[in-house]
Amino acid sequence: MCCKERHGHGHHHGCQCENECHCGCGCGGESCCGGAGGFQRRYRTKAEQTAELEKYLADLKAEVQAVEEQLASLRQ
């Protein structure tokens, strides 16, 4: 399980929790926690935030549609 899912951390750069954790969150993911060293961005641009929220909204709408379809199927 990804550290974002498990700990609620804001790792918005593609979590890959399969290696040893170096940030102290205990997720076990070197690549999501920047354990390889070097610079790691903490802040996102307005455009990045907007794109992420638009994708999230699309995912929510798809989930609503799937629930509505499932309910319609069960009601038949």
HTML snippet that shows the backbone in 3Dmol.js (N, CA, C, O; Angstrom):
<script src="https://3Dmol.org/build/3Dmol-min.js"></script>
<div id="view" style="width:600px;height:400px;position:relative"></div>
<script>
const pdb = `
ATOM      1  N   MET A   1       0.840  -1.184   0.000  1.00  0.00           N
ATOM      2  CA  MET A   1       0.000   0.000   0.000  1.00  0.00           C
ATOM      3  C   MET A   1       0.877   1.236   0.000  1.00  0.00           C
ATOM      4  O   MET A   1       1.912   1.282   0.665  1.00  0.00           O
ATOM      5  N   CYS A   2       0.461   2.213  -0.736  1.00  0.00           N
ATOM      6  CA  CYS A   2       1.191   3.465  -0.882  1.00  0.00           C
ATOM      7  C   CYS A   2       1.170   4.268   0.412  1.00  0.00           C
ATOM      8  O   CYS A   2       0.197   4.218   1.165  1.00  0.00           O
ATOM      9  N   CYS A   3       2.245   5.008   0.669  1.00  0.00           N
ATOM     10  CA  CYS A   3       2.306   5.829   1.881  1.00  0.00           C
ATOM     11  C   CYS A   3       1.224   6.897   1.871  1.00  0.00           C
ATOM     12  O   CYS A   3       0.733   7.272   2.936  1.00  0.00           O
ATOM     13  N   LYS A   4       0.841   7.392   0.715  1.00  0.00           N
ATOM     14  CA  LYS A   4      -0.214   8.385   0.629  1.00  0.00           C
ATOM     15  C   LYS A   4      -1.524   7.800   1.147  1.00  0.00           C
ATOM     16  O   LYS A   4      -2.267   8.464   1.870  1.00  0.00           O
ATOM     17  N   GLU A   5      -1.798   6.559   0.774  1.00  0.00           N
ATOM     18  CA  GLU A   5      -3.021   5.901   1.216  1.00  0.00           C
ATOM     19  C   GLU A   5      -2.936   5.531   2.693  1.00  0.00           C
ATOM     20  O   GLU A   5      -3.916   5.656   3.427  1.00  0.00           O
ATOM     21  N   ARG A   6      -1.774   5.082   3.120  1.00  0.00           N
ATOM     22  CA  ARG A   6      -1.630   4.574   4.474  1.00  0.00           C
ATOM     23  C   ARG A   6      -1.470   5.677   5.506  1.00  0.00           C
ATOM     24  O   ARG A   6      -1.989   5.563   6.616  1.00  0.00           O
ATOM     25  N   HIS A   7      -0.766   6.733   5.159  1.00  0.00           N
ATOM     26  CA  HIS A   7      -0.445   7.762   6.136  1.00  0.00           C
ATOM     27  C   HIS A   7      -1.054   9.116   5.826  1.00  0.00           C
ATOM     28  O   HIS A   7      -0.951  10.036   6.637  1.00  0.00           O
ATOM     29  N   GLY A   8      -1.693   9.258   4.659  1.00  0.00           N
ATOM     30  CA  GLY A   8      -2.276  10.537   4.300  1.00  0.00           C
ATOM     31  C   GLY A   8      -1.258  11.589   3.909  1.00  0.00           C
ATOM     32  O   GLY A   8      -1.589  12.774   3.858  1.00  0.00           O
ATOM     33  N   HIS A   9      -0.026  11.186   3.630  1.00  0.00           N
ATOM     34  CA  HIS A   9       0.987  12.152   3.206  1.00  0.00           C
ATOM     35  C   HIS A   9       0.641  12.666   1.821  1.00  0.00           C
ATOM     36  O   HIS A   9       0.015  11.962   1.029  1.00  0.00           O
ATOM     37  N   GLY A  10       1.042  13.873   1.534  1.00  0.00           N
ATOM     38  CA  GLY A  10       0.771  14.479   0.241  1.00  0.00           C
ATOM     39  C   GLY A  10       1.833  14.165  -0.783  1.00  0.00           C
ATOM     40  O   GLY A  10       2.383  15.094  -1.375  1.00  0.00           O
ATOM     41  N   HIS A  11       2.148  12.922  -1.024  1.00  0.00           N
ATOM     42  CA  HIS A  11       3.133  12.549  -2.043  1.00  0.00           C
ATOM     43  C   HIS A  11       2.430  12.553  -3.390  1.00  0.00           C
ATOM     44  O   HIS A  11       1.813  11.561  -3.778  1.00  0.00           O
ATOM     45  N   HIS A  12       2.523  13.664  -4.098  1.00  0.00           N
ATOM     46  CA  HIS A  12       1.784  13.825  -5.336  1.00  0.00           C
ATOM     47  C   HIS A  12       2.632  13.492  -6.557  1.00  0.00           C
ATOM     48  O   HIS A  12       2.247  13.847  -7.672  1.00  0.00           O
ATOM     49  N   HIS A  13       3.737  12.843  -6.395  1.00  0.00           N
ATOM     50  CA  HIS A  13       4.641  12.631  -7.508  1.00  0.00           C
ATOM     51  C   HIS A  13       4.767  11.165  -7.892  1.00  0.00           C
ATOM     52  O   HIS A  13       5.812  10.760  -8.401  1.00  0.00           O
ATOM     53  N   GLY A  14       3.740  10.360  -7.665  1.00  0.00           N
ATOM     54  CA  GLY A  14       3.776   8.977  -8.109  1.00  0.00           C
ATOM     55  C   GLY A  14       4.436   8.069  -7.110  1.00  0.00           C
ATOM     56  O   GLY A  14       5.584   7.669  -7.303  1.00  0.00           O
ATOM     57  N   CYS A  15       3.760   7.741  -6.076  1.00  0.00           N
ATOM     58  CA  CYS A  15       4.304   6.919  -5.002  1.00  0.00           C
ATOM     59  C   CYS A  15       4.611   5.506  -5.482  1.00  0.00           C
ATOM     60  O   CYS A  15       3.812   4.910  -6.205  1.00  0.00           O
ATOM     61  N   GLN A  16       5.733   4.978  -5.096  1.00  0.00           N
ATOM     62  CA  GLN A  16       6.166   3.625  -5.439  1.00  0.00           C
ATOM     63  C   GLN A  16       6.783   3.001  -4.196  1.00  0.00           C
ATOM     64  O   GLN A  16       8.005   2.884  -4.107  1.00  0.00           O
ATOM     65  N   CYS A  17       5.973   2.607  -3.255  1.00  0.00           N
ATOM     66  CA  CYS A  17       6.466   2.181  -1.940  1.00  0.00           C
ATOM     67  C   CYS A  17       6.930   0.728  -1.938  1.00  0.00           C
ATOM     68  O   CYS A  17       6.248  -0.138  -1.391  1.00  0.00           O
ATOM     69  N   GLU A  18       8.067   0.458  -2.535  1.00  0.00           N
ATOM     70  CA  GLU A  18       8.579  -0.898  -2.446  1.00  0.00           C
ATOM     71  C   GLU A  18       9.975  -0.972  -1.842  1.00  0.00           C
ATOM     72  O   GLU A  18      10.505  -2.066  -1.653  1.00  0.00           O
ATOM     73  N   ASN A  19      10.569   0.153  -1.542  1.00  0.00           N
ATOM     74  CA  ASN A  19      11.912   0.180  -0.982  1.00  0.00           C
ATOM     75  C   ASN A  19      11.892   0.716   0.441  1.00  0.00           C
ATOM     76  O   ASN A  19      10.832   1.040   0.978  1.00  0.00           O
ATOM     77  N   GLU A  20      13.052   0.806   1.039  1.00  0.00           N
ATOM     78  CA  GLU A  20      13.158   1.288   2.416  1.00  0.00           C
ATOM     79  C   GLU A  20      12.813   2.767   2.512  1.00  0.00           C
ATOM     80  O   GLU A  20      13.236   3.562   1.673  1.00  0.00           O
ATOM     81  N   CYS A  21      12.058   3.132   3.515  1.00  0.00           N
ATOM     82  CA  CYS A  21      11.624   4.515   3.715  1.00  0.00           C
ATOM     83  C   CYS A  21      12.738   5.319   4.383  1.00  0.00           C
ATOM     84  O   CYS A  21      13.421   4.832   5.283  1.00  0.00           O
ATOM     85  N   HIS A  22      12.906   6.565   3.921  1.00  0.00           N
ATOM     86  CA  HIS A  22      13.924   7.446   4.489  1.00  0.00           C
ATOM     87  C   HIS A  22      13.354   8.735   5.061  1.00  0.00           C
ATOM     88  O   HIS A  22      14.108   9.556   5.584  1.00  0.00           O
ATOM     89  N   CYS A  23      12.053   8.931   4.975  1.00  0.00           N
ATOM     90  CA  CYS A  23      11.497  10.202   5.447  1.00  0.00           C
ATOM     91  C   CYS A  23      10.922  10.090   6.851  1.00  0.00           C
ATOM     92  O   CYS A  23      10.527  11.102   7.430  1.00  0.00           O
ATOM     93  N   GLY A  24      10.864   8.895   7.409  1.00  0.00           N
ATOM     94  CA  GLY A  24      10.334   8.723   8.752  1.00  0.00           C
ATOM     95  C   GLY A  24       8.860   8.399   8.803  1.00  0.00           C
ATOM     96  O   GLY A  24       8.314   8.218   9.892  1.00  0.00           O
ATOM     97  N   CYS A  25       8.181   8.318   7.641  1.00  0.00           N
ATOM     98  CA  CYS A  25       6.751   8.022   7.668  1.00  0.00           C
ATOM     99  C   CYS A  25       6.501   6.532   7.869  1.00  0.00           C
ATOM    100  O   CYS A  25       5.391   6.136   8.224  1.00  0.00           O
ATOM    101  N   GLY A  26       7.515   5.704   7.647  1.00  0.00           N
ATOM    102  CA  GLY A  26       7.374   4.263   7.850  1.00  0.00           C
ATOM    103  C   GLY A  26       6.678   3.545   6.723  1.00  0.00           C
ATOM    104  O   GLY A  26       6.272   2.395   6.890  1.00  0.00           O
ATOM    105  N   CYS A  27       6.525   4.181   5.580  1.00  0.00           N
ATOM    106  CA  CYS A  27       5.773   3.559   4.485  1.00  0.00           C
ATOM    107  C   CYS A  27       6.582   2.491   3.765  1.00  0.00           C
ATOM    108  O   CYS A  27       6.007   1.632   3.097  1.00  0.00           O
ATOM    109  N   GLY A  28       7.883   2.527   3.887  1.00  0.00           N
ATOM    110  CA  GLY A  28       8.715   1.547   3.197  1.00  0.00           C
ATOM    111  C   GLY A  28       9.033   1.924   1.771  1.00  0.00           C
ATOM    112  O   GLY A  28       9.491   1.068   1.015  1.00  0.00           O
ATOM    113  N   GLY A  29       8.815   3.161   1.361  1.00  0.00           N
ATOM    114  CA  GLY A  29       8.997   3.526  -0.043  1.00  0.00           C
ATOM    115  C   GLY A  29      10.066   4.553  -0.289  1.00  0.00           C
ATOM    116  O   GLY A  29       9.839   5.748  -0.099  1.00  0.00           O
ATOM    117  N   GLU A  30      11.218   4.112  -0.706  1.00  0.00           N
ATOM    118  CA  GLU A  30      12.312   5.042  -0.979  1.00  0.00           C
ATOM    119  C   GLU A  30      11.950   6.023  -2.078  1.00  0.00           C
ATOM    120  O   GLU A  30      12.221   7.218  -1.956  1.00  0.00           O
ATOM    121  N   SER A  31      11.344   5.536  -3.149  1.00  0.00           N
ATOM    122  CA  SER A  31      11.083   6.427  -4.273  1.00  0.00           C
ATOM    123  C   SER A  31       9.994   7.444  -3.975  1.00  0.00           C
ATOM    124  O   SER A  31      10.006   8.532  -4.551  1.00  0.00           O
ATOM    125  N   CYS A  32       9.059   7.125  -3.099  1.00  0.00           N
ATOM    126  CA  CYS A  32       8.026   8.121  -2.794  1.00  0.00           C
ATOM    127  C   CYS A  32       8.513   9.094  -1.742  1.00  0.00           C
ATOM    128  O   CYS A  32       7.985  10.202  -1.646  1.00  0.00           O
ATOM    129  N   CYS A  33       9.489   8.721  -0.962  1.00  0.00           N
ATOM    130  CA  CYS A  33       9.933   9.553   0.149  1.00  0.00           C
ATOM    131  C   CYS A  33      11.223  10.290  -0.148  1.00  0.00           C
ATOM    132  O   CYS A  33      11.753  10.982   0.721  1.00  0.00           O
ATOM    133  N   GLY A  34      11.725  10.158  -1.331  1.00  0.00           N
ATOM    134  CA  GLY A  34      12.922  10.886  -1.716  1.00  0.00           C
ATOM    135  C   GLY A  34      14.185  10.355  -1.064  1.00  0.00           C
ATOM    136  O   GLY A  34      15.143  11.106  -0.879  1.00  0.00           O
ATOM    137  N   GLY A  35      14.207   9.082  -0.712  1.00  0.00           N
ATOM    138  CA  GLY A  35      15.345   8.492  -0.035  1.00  0.00           C
ATOM    139  C   GLY A  35      16.607   8.455  -0.868  1.00  0.00           C
ATOM    140  O   GLY A  35      17.698   8.279  -0.325  1.00  0.00           O
ATOM    141  N   ALA A  36      16.483   8.615  -2.165  1.00  0.00           N
ATOM    142  CA  ALA A  36      17.654   8.579  -3.027  1.00  0.00           C
ATOM    143  C   ALA A  36      18.467   9.864  -2.916  1.00  0.00           C
ATOM    144  O   ALA A  36      19.544   9.967  -3.503  1.00  0.00           O
ATOM    145  N   GLY A  37      17.966  10.839  -2.172  1.00  0.00           N
ATOM    146  CA  GLY A  37      18.679  12.098  -1.992  1.00  0.00           C
ATOM    147  C   GLY A  37      18.359  13.084  -3.078  1.00  0.00           C
ATOM    148  O   GLY A  37      17.590  12.789  -3.992  1.00  0.00           O
ATOM    149  N   GLY A  38      18.944  14.250  -2.982  1.00  0.00           N
ATOM    150  CA  GLY A  38      18.706  15.268  -3.984  1.00  0.00           C
ATOM    151  C   GLY A  38      17.476  16.094  -3.684  1.00  0.00           C
ATOM    152  O   GLY A  38      16.808  15.910  -2.667  1.00  0.00           O
ATOM    153  N   PHE A  39      17.194  17.004  -4.589  1.00  0.00           N
ATOM    154  CA  PHE A  39      16.071  17.925  -4.442  1.00  0.00           C
ATOM    155  C   PHE A  39      14.749  17.221  -4.675  1.00  0.00           C
ATOM    156  O   PHE A  39      14.618  16.399  -5.581  1.00  0.00           O
ATOM    157  N   GLN A  40      13.775  17.552  -3.850  1.00  0.00           N
ATOM    158  CA  GLN A  40      12.426  17.035  -4.029  1.00  0.00           C
ATOM    159  C   GLN A  40      11.445  18.178  -3.813  1.00  0.00           C
ATOM    160  O   GLN A  40      11.464  18.827  -2.767  1.00  0.00           O
ATOM    161  N   ARG A  41      10.595  18.423  -4.791  1.00  0.00           N
ATOM    162  CA  ARG A  41       9.620  19.515  -4.696  1.00  0.00           C
ATOM    163  C   ARG A  41       8.625  19.275  -3.585  1.00  0.00           C
ATOM    164  O   ARG A  41       8.216  18.139  -3.347  1.00  0.00           O
ATOM    165  N   ARG A  42       8.235  20.328  -2.907  1.00  0.00           N
ATOM    166  CA  ARG A  42       7.213  20.250  -1.866  1.00  0.00           C
ATOM    167  C   ARG A  42       5.923  20.934  -2.290  1.00  0.00           C
ATOM    168  O   ARG A  42       4.851  20.597  -1.787  1.00  0.00           O
ATOM    169  N   TYR A  43       6.009  21.870  -3.187  1.00  0.00           N
ATOM    170  CA  TYR A  43       4.859  22.673  -3.563  1.00  0.00           C
ATOM    171  C   TYR A  43       4.509  22.456  -5.023  1.00  0.00           C
ATOM    172  O   TYR A  43       5.382  22.214  -5.857  1.00  0.00           O
ATOM    173  N   ARG A  44       3.230  22.546  -5.318  1.00  0.00           N
ATOM    174  CA  ARG A  44       2.755  22.380  -6.686  1.00  0.00           C
ATOM    175  C   ARG A  44       2.271  23.719  -7.219  1.00  0.00           C
ATOM    176  O   ARG A  44       1.806  24.572  -6.464  1.00  0.00           O
ATOM    177  N   THR A  45       2.386  23.888  -8.516  1.00  0.00           N
ATOM    178  CA  THR A  45       1.908  25.111  -9.134  1.00  0.00           C
ATOM    179  C   THR A  45       0.387  25.106  -9.163  1.00  0.00           C
ATOM    180  O   THR A  45      -0.251  24.072  -8.964  1.00  0.00           O
ATOM    181  N   LYS A  46      -0.173  26.265  -9.412  1.00  0.00           N
ATOM    182  CA  LYS A  46      -1.628  26.387  -9.522  1.00  0.00           C
ATOM    183  C   LYS A  46      -2.152  25.485 -10.641  1.00  0.00           C
ATOM    184  O   LYS A  46      -3.194  24.846 -10.494  1.00  0.00           O
ATOM    185  N   ALA A  47      -1.430  25.438 -11.751  1.00  0.00           N
ATOM    186  CA  ALA A  47      -1.833  24.592 -12.885  1.00  0.00           C
ATOM    187  C   ALA A  47      -1.811  23.112 -12.493  1.00  0.00           C
ATOM    188  O   ALA A  47      -2.707  22.358 -12.870  1.00  0.00           O
ATOM    189  N   GLU A  48      -0.795  22.696 -11.740  1.00  0.00           N
ATOM    190  CA  GLU A  48      -0.723  21.304 -11.287  1.00  0.00           C
ATOM    191  C   GLU A  48      -1.865  20.979 -10.330  1.00  0.00           C
ATOM    192  O   GLU A  48      -2.470  19.911 -10.418  1.00  0.00           O
ATOM    193  N   GLN A  49      -2.155  21.889  -9.429  1.00  0.00           N
ATOM    194  CA  GLN A  49      -3.254  21.679  -8.491  1.00  0.00           C
ATOM    195  C   GLN A  49      -4.585  21.583  -9.227  1.00  0.00           C
ATOM    196  O   GLN A  49      -5.418  20.731  -8.917  1.00  0.00           O
ATOM    197  N   THR A  50      -4.777  22.465 -10.206  1.00  0.00           N
ATOM    198  CA  THR A  50      -6.015  22.460 -10.989  1.00  0.00           C
ATOM    199  C   THR A  50      -6.167  21.147 -11.748  1.00  0.00           C
ATOM    200  O   THR A  50      -7.241  20.545 -11.743  1.00  0.00           O
ATOM    201  N   ALA A  51      -5.102  20.706 -12.397  1.00  0.00           N
ATOM    202  CA  ALA A  51      -5.154  19.454 -13.159  1.00  0.00           C
ATOM    203  C   ALA A  51      -5.451  18.264 -12.242  1.00  0.00           C
ATOM    204  O   ALA A  51      -6.225  17.376 -12.598  1.00  0.00           O
ATOM    205  N   GLU A  52      -4.836  18.256 -11.074  1.00  0.00           N
ATOM    206  CA  GLU A  52      -5.067  17.160 -10.134  1.00  0.00           C
ATOM    207  C   GLU A  52      -6.521  17.153  -9.653  1.00  0.00           C
ATOM    208  O   GLU A  52      -7.144  16.095  -9.569  1.00  0.00           O
ATOM    209  N   LEU A  53      -7.054  18.325  -9.342  1.00  0.00           N
ATOM    210  CA  LEU A  53      -8.443  18.405  -8.886  1.00  0.00           C
ATOM    211  C   LEU A  53      -9.426  18.050 -10.005  1.00  0.00           C
ATOM    212  O   LEU A  53     -10.458  17.431  -9.746  1.00  0.00           O
ATOM    213  N   GLU A  54      -9.115  18.434 -11.243  1.00  0.00           N
ATOM    214  CA  GLU A  54      -9.974  18.066 -12.363  1.00  0.00           C
ATOM    215  C   GLU A  54      -9.999  16.555 -12.569  1.00  0.00           C
ATOM    216  O   GLU A  54     -11.053  15.982 -12.846  1.00  0.00           O
ATOM    217  N   LYS A  55      -8.851  15.914 -12.437  1.00  0.00           N
ATOM    218  CA  LYS A  55      -8.798  14.453 -12.553  1.00  0.00           C
ATOM    219  C   LYS A  55      -9.572  13.803 -11.409  1.00  0.00           C
ATOM    220  O   LYS A  55     -10.305  12.837 -11.620  1.00  0.00           O
ATOM    221  N   TYR A  56      -9.408  14.329 -10.210  1.00  0.00           N
ATOM    222  CA  TYR A  56     -10.125  13.808  -9.045  1.00  0.00           C
ATOM    223  C   TYR A  56     -11.635  13.923  -9.247  1.00  0.00           C
ATOM    224  O   TYR A  56     -12.376  12.991  -8.935  1.00  0.00           O
ATOM    225  N   LEU A  57     -12.093  15.065  -9.768  1.00  0.00           N
ATOM    226  CA  LEU A  57     -13.508  15.269 -10.029  1.00  0.00           C
ATOM    227  C   LEU A  57     -14.011  14.271 -11.074  1.00  0.00           C
ATOM    228  O   LEU A  57     -15.091  13.702 -10.915  1.00  0.00           O
ATOM    229  N   ALA A  58     -13.243  14.057 -12.133  1.00  0.00           N
ATOM    230  CA  ALA A  58     -13.625  13.080 -13.153  1.00  0.00           C
ATOM    231  C   ALA A  58     -13.727  11.679 -12.559  1.00  0.00           C
ATOM    232  O   ALA A  58     -14.647  10.930 -12.887  1.00  0.00           O
ATOM    233  N   ASP A  59     -12.790  11.324 -11.690  1.00  0.00           N
ATOM    234  CA  ASP A  59     -12.830  10.020 -11.018  1.00  0.00           C
ATOM    235  C   ASP A  59     -14.072   9.892 -10.139  1.00  0.00           C
ATOM    236  O   ASP A  59     -14.708   8.838 -10.107  1.00  0.00           O
ATOM    237  N   LEU A  60     -14.413  10.954  -9.436  1.00  0.00           N
ATOM    238  CA  LEU A  60     -15.616  10.935  -8.590  1.00  0.00           C
ATOM    239  C   LEU A  60     -16.876  10.775  -9.430  1.00  0.00           C
ATOM    240  O   LEU A  60     -17.774  10.017  -9.065  1.00  0.00           O
ATOM    241  N   LYS A  61     -16.947  11.486 -10.554  1.00  0.00           N
ATOM    242  CA  LYS A  61     -18.109  11.369 -11.434  1.00  0.00           C
ATOM    243  C   LYS A  61     -18.232   9.957 -11.996  1.00  0.00           C
ATOM    244  O   LYS A  61     -19.336   9.422 -12.100  1.00  0.00           O
ATOM    245  N   ALA A  62     -17.103   9.351 -12.358  1.00  0.00           N
ATOM    246  CA  ALA A  62     -17.123   7.969 -12.855  1.00  0.00           C
ATOM    247  C   ALA A  62     -17.594   7.014 -11.761  1.00  0.00           C
ATOM    248  O   ALA A  62     -18.318   6.058 -12.039  1.00  0.00           O
ATOM    249  N   GLU A  63     -17.192   7.265 -10.542  1.00  0.00           N
ATOM    250  CA  GLU A  63     -17.620   6.423  -9.413  1.00  0.00           C
ATOM    251  C   GLU A  63     -19.126   6.553  -9.191  1.00  0.00           C
ATOM    252  O   GLU A  63     -19.807   5.555  -8.956  1.00  0.00           O
ATOM    253  N   VAL A  64     -19.641   7.769  -9.263  1.00  0.00           N
ATOM    254  CA  VAL A  64     -21.081   7.983  -9.116  1.00  0.00           C
ATOM    255  C   VAL A  64     -21.831   7.228 -10.212  1.00  0.00           C
ATOM    256  O   VAL A  64     -22.831   6.563  -9.942  1.00  0.00           O
ATOM    257  N   GLN A  65     -21.350   7.332 -11.433  1.00  0.00           N
ATOM    258  CA  GLN A  65     -21.995   6.628 -12.547  1.00  0.00           C
ATOM    259  C   GLN A  65     -21.983   5.121 -12.318  1.00  0.00           C
ATOM    260  O   GLN A  65     -22.986   4.451 -12.564  1.00  0.00           O
ATOM    261  N   ALA A  66     -20.876   4.589 -11.856  1.00  0.00           N
ATOM    262  CA  ALA A  66     -20.780   3.148 -11.601  1.00  0.00           C
ATOM    263  C   ALA A  66     -21.743   2.723 -10.496  1.00  0.00           C
ATOM    264  O   ALA A  66     -22.359   1.661 -10.591  1.00  0.00           O
ATOM    265  N   VAL A  67     -21.878   3.529  -9.461  1.00  0.00           N
ATOM    266  CA  VAL A  67     -22.807   3.217  -8.370  1.00  0.00           C
ATOM    267  C   VAL A  67     -24.243   3.258  -8.882  1.00  0.00           C
ATOM    268  O   VAL A  67     -25.044   2.383  -8.552  1.00  0.00           O
ATOM    269  N   GLU A  68     -24.572   4.266  -9.685  1.00  0.00           N
ATOM    270  CA  GLU A  68     -25.916   4.360 -10.244  1.00  0.00           C
ATOM    271  C   GLU A  68     -26.232   3.165 -11.137  1.00  0.00           C
ATOM    272  O   GLU A  68     -27.344   2.638 -11.092  1.00  0.00           O
ATOM    273  N   GLU A  69     -25.273   2.735 -11.944  1.00  0.00           N
ATOM    274  CA  GLU A  69     -25.470   1.557 -12.794  1.00  0.00           C
ATOM    275  C   GLU A  69     -25.664   0.294 -11.963  1.00  0.00           C
ATOM    276  O   GLU A  69     -26.511  -0.543 -12.276  1.00  0.00           O
ATOM    277  N   GLN A  70     -24.881   0.168 -10.916  1.00  0.00           N
ATOM    278  CA  GLN A  70     -24.987  -1.000 -10.033  1.00  0.00           C
ATOM    279  C   GLN A  70     -26.362  -1.027  -9.344  1.00  0.00           C
ATOM    280  O   GLN A  70     -26.989  -2.081  -9.239  1.00  0.00           O
ATOM    281  N   LEU A  71     -26.816   0.126  -8.884  1.00  0.00           N
ATOM    282  CA  LEU A  71     -28.134   0.207  -8.251  1.00  0.00           C
ATOM    283  C   LEU A  71     -29.236  -0.133  -9.258  1.00  0.00           C
ATOM    284  O   LEU A  71     -30.162  -0.875  -8.930  1.00  0.00           O
ATOM    285  N   ALA A  72     -29.147   0.393 -10.459  1.00  0.00           N
ATOM    286  CA  ALA A  72     -30.147   0.090 -11.502  1.00  0.00           C
ATOM    287  C   ALA A  72     -30.184  -1.398 -11.796  1.00  0.00           C
ATOM    288  O   ALA A  72     -31.256  -1.978 -11.972  1.00  0.00           O
ATOM    289  N   SER A  73     -29.025  -2.006 -11.848  1.00  0.00           N
ATOM    290  CA  SER A  73     -28.950  -3.449 -12.110  1.00  0.00           C
ATOM    291  C   SER A  73     -29.588  -4.241 -10.974  1.00  0.00           C
ATOM    292  O   SER A  73     -30.307  -5.209 -11.223  1.00  0.00           O
ATOM    293  N   LEU A  74     -29.340  -3.852  -9.767  1.00  0.00           N
ATOM    294  CA  LEU A  74     -29.886  -4.561  -8.600  1.00  0.00           C
ATOM    295  C   LEU A  74     -31.403  -4.372  -8.480  1.00  0.00           C
ATOM    296  O   LEU A  74     -32.092  -5.247  -7.955  1.00  0.00           O
ATOM    297  N   ARG A  75     -31.916  -3.267  -8.950  1.00  0.00           N
ATOM    298  CA  ARG A  75     -33.347  -2.985  -8.852  1.00  0.00           C
ATOM    299  C   ARG A  75     -34.179  -3.724  -9.883  1.00  0.00           C
ATOM    300  O   ARG A  75     -35.402  -3.780  -9.757  1.00  0.00           O
ATOM    301  N   GLN A  76     -33.550  -4.288 -10.896  1.00  0.00           N
ATOM    302  CA  GLN A  76     -34.288  -5.013 -11.951  1.00  0.00           C
ATOM    303  C   GLN A  76     -34.745  -6.358 -11.496  1.00  0.00           C
ATOM    304  O   GLN A  76     -35.376  -7.088 -12.260  1.00  0.00           O
TER     305      GLN A  76
END
`;
const viewer = $3Dmol.createViewer("view");
viewer.addModel(pdb, "pdb");
viewer.setStyle({}, {cartoon: {color: "spectrum"}});
viewer.zoomTo();
viewer.render();
</script>
